[in-house]
């Protein structure tokens, strides 16, 4: 029997900020709006939601803010109406990535079979570890799994000072659900026999993969809970959602999932992008855009270097004020992880896009990735965005 864990860091971004600002503990704190500027102390950027203007969204919030109805993905202006006195800090993704690396390294020391699912969550295959620790022992292997998961939680806390929640079940689908049941600092064991009592009373949206659209369609069919979904005729689900999705809904409602923990996933591209709080003009905001463009290239280069990769395809992404999105790519003669080379190549892509409209989003991507071989930096001088990069 497999023993699969899903580990989810508790209010990760906000918790990292509370490490740096313990005086904010117990207060409703929201992270979002924009990225932290490296030359500005965080305490200078702290303000209340009532003072916010812009179209930013909540990246995450502390549990005190969630109790007031403020959740990730919510517009900050809407959040201000619910919790005007909640505190707001801009996101510092470099710091969050640092703590992400720390907690994953700590987990690997205890249980090396992990699948990286993002900055704040991983799957862990505990099967070999659980069975090796108690071969043929009378102790319930699920109790062994609980002990291993508790060791992982302790290792994460010792390495980072942060708490995490872990769900341990027979498969990935159930573990994802279980890790969210007893937050924060939860450790939830959910066996196949527990599906009826613990899974079926939950709303269908608790199943990862059922979003607002599918949830709304299920509600129109009178299906609100996972138990009601499990009781629905498979033929009805196939008729309404198609063969593949219909069968998946039926299997998921019964807690069945055959996916394995994938310990290696090939990285196909590395990208960084940012959405501006206010649309920027290609000419009037030239200096600000140039600064952001250079920063994105530098961060992409740092990501590549940390992963030990280089890439030949450089891509530019723009989203205009009318929400239309445009991308351009170019290929280098030699793969690179050099920020200046990436910057120059992305600037050449910029010459091929119209800049009459204001810009809402800017992004840089490097693809066609390989491990570094013989590296030749054929381009070394950085040009200023919206300077000589302009047509």
C-alpha positions as CSV (number, residue, x, y, z in Angstrom):
1,X,0.0,0.0,0.0
2,X,1.4,3.4,-0.9
3,X,1.8,6.2,1.7
4,X,1.7,9.5,0.0
5,X,2.0,12.9,1.8
6,X,1.2,16.4,0.6
7,X,3.0,19.1,2.5
8,X,1.7,22.7,2.3
9,X,3.4,25.6,4.1
10,X,1.0,27.6,6.2
11,X,0.2,31.1,4.9
12,X,3.7,30.9,3.5
13,X,4.5,34.4,2.3
14,X,2.8,36.0,5.3
15,X,4.6,33.6,7.7
16,X,8.0,34.6,6.2
17,X,7.1,38.2,6.7
18,X,6.2,37.5,10.4
19,X,9.7,36.0,10.9
20,X,11.1,39.4,9.9
21,X,8.4,41.4,11.7
22,X,7.4,39.5,14.9
23,X,5.6,42.6,16.2
24,X,3.0,42.0,13.5
25,X,2.0,38.5,14.9
26,X,-1.6,38.2,15.8
27,X,-2.6,41.1,13.5
28,X,-4.5,40.8,10.2
29,X,-1.7,41.0,7.6
30,X,-2.1,41.0,3.8
31,X,0.7,40.4,1.3
32,X,0.2,41.7,-2.2
33,X,-0.2,44.7,-4.5
34,X,3.3,44.8,-5.8
35,X,6.8,43.5,-5.3
36,X,9.1,44.8,-2.6
37,X,11.6,47.4,-3.8
38,X,15.1,46.3,-2.6
39,X,16.2,49.7,-1.5
40,X,13.1,50.4,0.7
41,X,12.9,49.0,4.3
42,X,9.7,46.9,4.8
43,X,8.6,49.1,7.7
44,X,8.5,52.1,5.3
45,X,6.2,50.1,3.0
46,X,3.8,48.9,5.7
47,X,0.3,50.6,5.4
48,X,-3.3,49.7,6.0
49,X,-5.7,48.4,3.4
50,X,-7.8,51.6,3.7
51,X,-4.8,53.6,2.3
52,X,-4.4,51.4,-0.8
53,X,-5.3,52.5,-4.3
54,X,-4.7,50.4,-7.4
55,X,-5.8,47.2,-8.9
56,X,-3.5,44.8,-7.1
57,X,-4.6,41.5,-5.7
58,X,-4.0,39.6,-2.5
59,X,-1.1,37.2,-2.8
60,X,-1.7,35.7,0.6
61,X,-3.0,36.7,4.1
62,X,-2.6,35.6,7.7
63,X,-5.2,33.6,9.3
64,X,-6.4,36.7,11.2
65,X,-7.0,38.4,7.9
66,X,-8.8,35.3,6.5
67,X,-11.1,35.4,9.5
68,X,-12.2,38.9,8.2
69,X,-12.9,37.4,4.7
70,X,-9.6,38.3,3.0
71,X,-8.2,35.5,0.9
72,X,-5.6,35.1,-1.9
73,X,-6.7,36.2,-5.3
74,X,-9.1,38.8,-4.0
75,X,-8.8,42.4,-5.2
76,X,-7.1,44.6,-2.7
77,X,-9.8,47.3,-3.1
78,X,-12.5,44.8,-2.3
79,X,-10.4,43.5,0.6
80,X,-10.2,47.1,2.0
81,X,-14.0,47.2,2.3
82,X,-13.9,44.0,4.4
83,X,-10.9,44.7,6.5
84,X,-9.9,48.4,6.2
85,X,-7.5,48.2,9.2
86,X,-5.7,45.1,8.0
87,X,-2.0,45.8,7.3
88,X,-0.5,45.5,3.8
89,X,3.0,44.6,2.8
90,X,4.4,44.2,-0.8
91,X,5.6,40.8,-1.8
92,X,9.3,39.9,-1.5
93,X,9.7,36.8,-3.8
94,X,13.4,36.5,-3.5
95,X,13.0,36.0,0.3
96,X,10.2,33.5,-0.2
97,X,12.3,31.5,-2.7
98,X,15.1,31.4,-0.1
99,X,12.8,29.9,2.5
100,X,11.3,27.5,-0.1
101,X,14.8,26.1,-0.8
102,X,15.4,25.7,3.0
103,X,12.2,23.8,3.7
104,X,12.6,21.5,0.7
105,X,16.2,20.7,1.7
106,X,15.0,19.9,5.2
107,X,12.3,17.5,3.9
108,X,14.9,15.7,1.7
109,X,17.0,15.0,4.8
110,X,14.1,12.9,6.2
111,X,12.3,11.7,3.1
112,X,14.1,12.2,-0.3
113,X,11.3,11.0,-2.6
114,X,9.6,14.4,-3.3
115,X,7.7,16.0,-6.1
116,X,8.1,19.8,-6.3
117,X,4.8,21.4,-6.9
118,X,5.7,25.1,-6.4
119,X,7.2,27.5,-4.0
120,X,5.2,26.3,-1.0
121,X,4.1,22.7,-1.6
122,X,5.5,19.3,-2.3
123,X,4.3,15.7,-2.6
124,X,6.3,13.1,-0.7
125,X,6.3,9.3,-1.3
126,X,6.8,7.8,2.2
127,X,6.1,4.2,1.2
128,X,9.6,2.8,1.3
129,X,10.5,4.8,4.4
130,X,7.5,3.6,6.3
131,X,7.9,0.0,5.4
132,X,11.7,0.0,6.0
133,X,11.3,1.4,9.5
134,X,8.9,-1.3,10.6
135,X,9.1,-4.5,8.4
136,X,6.7,-7.0,9.8
137,X,6.1,-5.0,13.0
138,X,2.9,-5.1,14.8
139,X,2.6,-1.3,14.9
140,X,0.0,0.0,12.4
141,X,1.9,1.3,9.4
142,X,-0.3,4.4,9.3
143,X,0.9,5.2,12.8
144,X,4.4,4.8,11.4
145,X,3.5,7.2,8.6
146,X,2.2,9.7,11.2
147,X,5.6,9.5,13.0
148,X,7.5,10.1,9.8
149,X,5.3,13.1,8.9
150,X,5.7,14.5,12.4
151,X,9.5,14.3,12.0
152,X,9.2,16.1,8.7
153,X,7.2,18.9,10.3
154,X,9.8,19.3,13.0
155,X,12.6,19.3,10.5
156,X,10.9,22.1,8.5
157,X,10.3,24.1,11.6
158,X,13.9,23.7,12.8
159,X,15.2,24.8,9.4
160,X,12.9,27.7,8.8
161,X,11.0,28.6,11.9
162,X,7.8,28.1,9.9
163,X,4.9,25.7,10.3
164,X,3.5,23.4,7.6
165,X,0.5,21.1,7.3
166,X,0.7,17.5,6.0
167,X,-1.9,15.1,4.8
168,X,-0.9,11.4,4.5
169,X,-3.2,9.2,2.4
170,X,-2.9,6.4,-0.2
171,X,-2.7,8.8,-3.1
172,X,-2.0,12.3,-4.3
173,X,-5.6,13.5,-4.7
174,X,-6.6,12.6,-1.2
175,X,-3.3,13.9,0.3
176,X,-3.9,17.3,-1.3
177,X,-7.3,17.5,0.3
178,X,-6.1,16.2,3.6
179,X,-3.3,18.7,4.0
180,X,-5.9,21.5,4.1
181,X,-8.3,19.9,6.6
182,X,-6.6,20.8,9.9
183,X,-4.6,24.0,9.1
184,X,-2.4,25.5,10.5
185,X,0.3,23.0,11.6
186,X,-2.1,20.1,10.8
187,X,-1.1,16.5,10.4
188,X,-4.0,14.5,8.9
189,X,-4.1,10.8,8.2
190,X,-6.8,9.7,5.8
191,X,-7.2,6.1,4.9
192,X,-9.4,4.6,2.1
193,X,-11.9,3.6,4.8
194,X,-12.2,7.3,5.8
195,X,-13.3,8.5,2.4
196,X,-17.1,8.3,3.2
197,X,-16.9,10.0,6.6
198,X,-14.2,12.6,5.9
199,X,-14.3,13.2,2.2
200,X,-17.9,13.0,1.1
201,X,-19.3,15.7,3.4
202,X,-16.9,18.3,1.8
203,X,-17.9,20.6,-1.0
204,X,-16.9,19.5,-4.5
205,X,-14.5,22.4,-4.9
206,X,-12.3,20.8,-2.3
207,X,-11.2,18.4,-5.1
208,X,-8.1,19.9,-6.8
209,X,-9.1,20.3,-10.4
210,X,-12.7,21.3,-9.9
211,X,-12.7,25.1,-10.4
212,X,-15.5,27.7,-10.4
213,X,-16.9,26.8,-13.8
214,X,-17.1,23.0,-13.1
215,X,-18.3,23.7,-9.6
216,X,-21.1,25.9,-10.9
217,X,-22.2,23.4,-13.5
218,X,-22.3,20.6,-10.8
219,X,-24.3,22.9,-8.6
220,X,-26.8,23.4,-11.4
221,X,-27.2,19.6,-11.5
222,X,-27.9,19.6,-7.7
223,X,-24.4,18.3,-6.9
224,X,-22.8,20.3,-4.1
225,X,-20.9,17.8,-1.9
226,X,-18.3,15.2,-2.9
227,X,-20.7,12.5,-1.6
228,X,-23.4,13.8,-4.0
229,X,-20.8,13.6,-6.8
230,X,-19.9,10.1,-5.8
231,X,-23.6,9.1,-5.9
232,X,-24.2,10.7,-9.4
233,X,-24.5,8.3,-12.3
234,X,-21.3,8.1,-14.3
235,X,-23.3,8.3,-17.5
236,X,-24.7,11.7,-16.3
237,X,-21.2,13.0,-15.6
238,X,-20.0,11.8,-19.0
239,X,-23.0,13.4,-20.7
240,X,-22.4,16.8,-19.0
241,X,-18.6,16.9,-19.0
242,X,-17.4,14.6,-21.7
243,X,-15.9,11.1,-21.5
244,X,-12.5,12.0,-19.9
245,X,-13.6,14.6,-17.4
246,X,-16.8,12.7,-16.5
247,X,-14.9,9.5,-15.6
248,X,-12.3,11.5,-13.7
249,X,-15.0,13.2,-11.6
250,X,-16.5,9.8,-10.7
251,X,-13.1,8.4,-9.7
252,X,-12.0,11.5,-7.8
253,X,-15.3,11.5,-5.8
254,X,-14.5,8.0,-4.7
255,X,-10.9,9.0,-3.7
256,X,-9.2,7.1,-6.4
257,X,-6.0,8.4,-8.1
258,X,-3.3,6.4,-9.8
259,X,-0.8,9.2,-10.3
260,X,2.7,8.5,-8.9
261,X,5.0,10.9,-7.2
262,X,7.3,12.3,-9.9
263,X,10.7,13.0,-8.3
264,X,12.1,14.6,-11.5
265,X,10.4,16.9,-13.9
266,X,12.2,18.4,-16.9
267,X,12.3,22.2,-16.8
268,X,11.2,23.5,-20.2
269,X,11.5,27.2,-19.6
270,X,12.2,29.8,-16.9
271,X,10.3,33.0,-16.8
272,X,9.6,36.1,-14.7
273,X,6.8,38.6,-15.3
274,X,5.1,41.4,-13.4
275,X,1.8,43.1,-13.6
276,X,1.9,46.9,-12.9
277,X,-0.5,48.5,-10.5
278,X,-1.1,51.2,-13.0
279,X,-0.6,50.9,-16.8
280,X,2.8,52.3,-17.9
281,X,3.4,54.4,-21.1
282,X,6.3,53.3,-23.4
283,X,7.6,56.9,-23.6
284,X,6.5,58.8,-20.5
285,X,7.4,55.8,-18.2
286,X,10.5,54.8,-20.1
287,X,12.9,54.9,-17.1
288,X,10.6,52.9,-14.9
289,X,10.0,50.3,-17.6
290,X,13.7,50.0,-18.3
291,X,14.4,49.4,-14.6
292,X,11.7,46.7,-14.4
293,X,12.9,45.1,-17.7
294,X,16.5,44.8,-16.4
295,X,15.3,43.4,-13.1
296,X,13.3,40.7,-14.8
297,X,16.2,39.7,-17.0
298,X,18.5,39.6,-14.0
299,X,16.1,37.4,-12.0
300,X,15.6,35.0,-14.9
301,X,19.4,34.7,-15.2
302,X,19.7,34.0,-11.5
303,X,17.0,31.3,-11.7
304,X,18.9,29.7,-14.6
305,X,22.2,29.8,-12.8
306,X,20.7,28.3,-9.6
307,X,19.1,25.5,-11.6
308,X,22.4,24.9,-13.5
309,X,20.8,25.5,-16.9
310,X,21.3,27.7,-20.0
311,X,18.9,28.5,-22.8
312,X,18.8,29.5,-26.5
313,X,15.3,30.9,-26.9
314,X,14.6,34.3,-25.4
315,X,11.0,35.5,-25.2
316,X,9.2,38.7,-24.4
317,X,5.6,39.0,-23.2
318,X,3.5,42.2,-23.2
319,X,0.0,42.7,-22.0
320,X,-1.7,45.9,-23.0
321,X,-4.3,48.1,-21.2
322,X,-7.0,46.4,-23.3
323,X,-5.9,43.0,-21.9
324,X,-4.6,41.8,-25.3
325,X,-1.4,39.8,-24.9
326,X,1.5,39.6,-27.4
327,X,4.7,37.5,-27.3
328,X,7.9,37.5,-29.4
329,X,10.8,35.1,-29.4
330,X,14.3,35.0,-30.8
331,X,17.0,32.3,-30.8
332,X,20.7,32.8,-29.9
333,X,23.6,31.1,-31.5
334,X,24.8,30.0,-28.1
335,X,22.8,29.1,-25.0
336,X,23.2,31.5,-22.1
337,X,22.4,32.2,-18.5
338,X,23.9,35.7,-18.6
339,X,21.6,38.6,-17.7
340,X,23.1,41.0,-20.2
341,X,22.8,38.6,-23.1
342,X,19.2,37.9,-22.1
343,X,18.5,41.6,-21.8
344,X,19.9,42.4,-25.2
345,X,18.0,39.5,-26.9
346,X,14.7,40.4,-25.2
347,X,15.3,44.0,-26.3
348,X,15.6,42.9,-29.9
349,X,12.2,41.2,-29.5
350,X,10.8,44.5,-28.3
351,X,11.6,46.1,-31.6
352,X,9.1,43.8,-33.2
353,X,6.1,44.9,-31.1
354,X,3.8,47.9,-31.4
355,X,4.1,50.3,-28.4
356,X,1.2,52.7,-29.0
357,X,-0.9,51.3,-26.1
358,X,-0.1,51.5,-22.4
359,X,1.4,48.4,-20.9
360,X,-0.2,46.4,-18.2
361,X,2.2,43.4,-17.9
362,X,5.8,42.8,-18.9
363,X,7.6,39.4,-18.9
364,X,10.8,37.7,-20.0
365,X,11.3,34.0,-20.7
366,X,14.2,31.7,-21.6
367,X,13.5,28.4,-23.2
368,X,15.2,25.5,-25.1
369,X,17.1,24.8,-21.9
370,X,20.1,22.5,-21.6
371,X,22.9,22.0,-19.0
372,X,25.7,24.3,-19.7
373,X,28.4,23.2,-22.1
374,X,30.8,25.5,-23.8
375,X,29.4,29.0,-23.2
376,X,30.3,31.8,-25.5
377,X,28.8,35.2,-24.6
378,X,28.4,36.7,-28.0
379,X,26.5,39.7,-26.7
380,X,27.8,41.6,-23.7
381,X,26.5,45.2,-23.7
382,X,23.1,45.9,-22.2
383,X,20.9,48.4,-23.9
384,X,18.2,50.5,-22.2
385,X,14.6,49.3,-22.7
386,X,12.6,52.0,-24.5
387,X,15.9,53.7,-25.4
388,X,17.7,52.3,-28.4
389,X,15.4,49.2,-28.2
390,X,12.6,51.4,-29.5
391,X,11.9,51.1,-33.2
